Amino acid sequence: GSLSMDAAGNVFLSGTYNGTATFDSASLPDSGLGDFYIAKFVSNGTFLWARRGGHTNSDFASDIAVQPGGSNVFVAATFYGASTIVGTYTLTSGMNFGNQIHVSKWTTDGTFVWAKAATGTNISTNSKFGADATGNAYWVGGFTGIANFGGGITLTSSPPNPGNTFVA
């Protein structure tokens, strides 16, 4: 998991849980072997909202970033296997094995905006994410073999070995 703060001192958390995660009055049930969450607290620690993502296999968040001066939150996460559900999107990998990564965009009031996946033969589970004040988003991670970002963008390592990096 990770945490990030906005200019007003609000705290945004991301992480992973099994069973049910409880934040003040909000309960988030998991849908499989573990799901990821994002949550917002005001600077004095008062809970505002929490959201979840996941499916029947393991899902976990690796990073969270708040757009500086903006109203968006980005979450980098991992899912294992064929698919996961983030917000209103179902992301698929076409494989029943291996770690796949995705990034999702939420507003600072917790509204889901979009999600994008990178799938392949062996995607790193530790992708990181950042955003600048104008809304540009930056995603970095590692892969071995093939990383497919959709839209005809595929990276292939040559030779296939650990340590290949992508920036999107």
C-alpha positions in Angstrom: 0.0 0.0 0.0 0.8 3.6 -0.1 -0.3 7.1 0.9 -0.5 10.5 -0.6 -1.6 13.9 0.5 -3.2 16.8 -1.3 -2.5 20.5 -0.8 -5.3 20.8 1.8 -3.7 18.0 3.9 -6.3 15.3 3.1 -4.8 11.8 3.2 -5.4 9.2 0.5 -4.5 5.6 1.4 -4.3 2.5 -0.8 -3.7 -1.1 0.3 -4.8 -4.7 0.3 -7.2 -6.6 2.6 -8.7 -10.1 3.0 -12.2 -10.6 4.4 -13.8 -7.3 5.2 -12.1 -4.0 5.5 -13.9 -1.6 7.8 -13.3 2.2 7.8 -15.5 3.9 10.3 -19.0 3.3 8.9 -17.9 1.8 5.6 -17.4 -2.0 5.2 -15.8 -3.3 2.1 -16.2 -7.1 1.5 -13.6 -8.8 -0.6 -14.5 -10.9 -3.6 -11.8 -13.5 -3.6 -8.2 -14.0 -2.3 -7.8 -10.3 -1.4 -8.8 -7.0 -2.9 -7.4 -3.5 -2.9 -8.9 -0.4 -1.4 -8.5 3.4 -1.6 -9.7 5.6 1.2 -9.7 9.4 2.0 -9.3 11.1 5.4 -9.3 14.8 6.2 -6.2 16.2 7.8 -7.6 15.7 11.4 -8.2 12.0 10.7 -11.9 12.0 10.0 -12.9 9.3 7.5 -14.6 10.5 4.3 -14.9 7.5 2.0 -13.5 4.2 0.8 -13.7 2.2 -2.4 -12.5 -1.3 -3.4 -11.5 -3.2 -6.5 -10.9 -6.8 -7.2 -12.2 -10.2 -8.3 -11.9 -13.8 -7.4 -8.0 -13.9 -7.5 -5.5 -11.8 -5.6 -5.6 -8.0 -6.2 -3.5 -5.4 -4.4 -2.6 -1.7 -4.7 1.1 -0.7 -5.0 0.9 3.1 -5.2 -1.5 6.1 -5.0 -0.9 9.6 -6.3 -2.9 12.8 -6.0 -2.7 15.2 -8.8 -1.0 18.3 -7.4 -3.5 21.1 -7.2 -6.0 18.9 -8.9 -9.1 16.9 -8.2 -7.9 13.4 -9.3 -6.4 10.4 -7.6 -4.5 7.7 -9.4 -4.0 4.1 -8.1 -1.5 1.6 -9.5 -2.5 -2.0 -8.7 -2.0 -5.6 -9.6 -4.3 -8.5 -10.3 -3.5 -12.2 -10.8 -5.0 -14.2 -13.6 -7.7 -13.5 -16.2 -9.6 -10.5 -14.9 -10.4 -8.0 -12.2 -13.1 -5.4 -11.6 -12.2 -1.8 -10.9 -15.0 0.7 -10.5 -17.4 -0.1 -13.4 -14.7 -1.6 -15.6 -13.8 -5.3 -16.0 -10.1 -5.6 -17.1 -9.0 -8.8 -18.7 -5.6 -10.3 -19.5 -6.5 -13.2 -21.8 -4.5 -15.4 -19.4 -5.5 -17.5 -16.4 -2.0 -17.0 -14.8 0.5 -14.4 -14.0 0.5 -10.9 -12.5 -1.1 -8.1 -14.5 -1.1 -4.5 -13.6 -3.5 -1.6 -13.9 -4.0 2.0 -13.1 -7.3 3.7 -12.2 -8.4 7.3 -12.0 -10.8 8.5 -9.3 -11.9 12.0 -8.4 -11.0 13.2 -4.9 -14.6 12.7 -3.9 -14.3 9.0 -4.7 -16.0 8.9 -8.1 -14.5 6.3 -10.4 -13.4 7.8 -13.8 -11.5 5.0 -15.7 -9.1 2.1 -15.5 -6.4 0.8 -17.9 -4.5 -2.5 -17.8 -1.1 -3.6 -18.9 -1.0 -7.4 -19.4 1.6 -9.8 -20.5 3.7 -12.8 -19.6 5.3 -11.5 -16.4 4.4 -8.0 -15.4 6.0 -6.5 -12.2 3.7 -6.2 -9.2 5.4 -3.0 -8.0 4.3 -0.4 -10.6 4.4 3.2 -9.4 2.3 6.2 -10.5 2.6 10.0 -10.5 0.7 13.0 -11.9 1.6 16.6 -12.5 -0.5 19.7 -11.9 -1.8 19.8 -15.5 -3.2 16.3 -15.3 -0.5 14.4 -17.1 -0.1 10.9 -15.7 3.1 8.9 -15.4 3.3 5.1 -14.9 6.5 3.1 -14.4 7.0 -0.6 -13.8 8.9 -3.6 -14.9 8.3 -6.6 -17.1 9.8 -9.8 -18.5 8.8 -11.1 -21.9 5.8 -9.1 -23.3 3.9 -6.2 -21.9 0.7 -5.2 -23.8 -0.7 -1.8 -23.0 -3.6 -2.0 -25.5 -4.2 0.2 -28.5 -1.5 -1.6 -30.4 1.3 -0.7 -27.9 3.3 -3.9 -27.0 6.8 -4.0 -25.5 8.9 -7.1 -25.9 12.1 -7.7 -24.0 15.0 -9.1 -25.9 16.4 -11.3 -24.6 13.6 -12.0 -22.1 15.2 -11.3 -18.8 14.4 -9.5 -15.5 15.0 -5.8 -15.3 13.1 -4.4 -18.3 11.4 -1.1 -17.4 8.4 0.7 -19.0 7.3 4.3 -18.6 3.9 5.2 -19.9 
